[in-house]
Amino acid sequence: MTHYDGGVAVSRRSDLDVLKNFSKELEQRHISKYFSEKTIEGSDDKVVFQSAWKNGVWHCVEPLSFDLAAPESIKAKARMYLGQMTSVADTPEKVKLYVVLGAPSDPLLRPAYEHAVQIVKKVSASFDQEIYAESEVGKLASNLQQQIADHNH
């Protein structure tokens, strides 16, 4: 028996999994047709959002799954998001971010996740940003549904 035997395979949720949960909410509310891919460009970089809509401001949804295996990986992913968004902060477009955070499935990684949330919050220095837990995608979809309804009337 090797040290690799007997381990339990852990299924981890990806950013795409988090986005799929949000997209299901949009479909149930019949507003998915308003959302499309959007690239935000700054002078140094660009960031592609898979789910965005515009009503004078680009409303961009960013799924971030922190369902990773190690505390350092969780913090590194948060730092990467902060860096990406900082690199496009000089975009001439008006942008509002909605970040949907997937927590780690391992409760022992909760402290690293809490640190990651604090890092993600630093993006608010550059962009108007709202942060939602993955369990709150219904609330986010409802808020966006109301904004779409207000914009269309």
Disulfide bonds with the S-S distance in Angstrom:
none
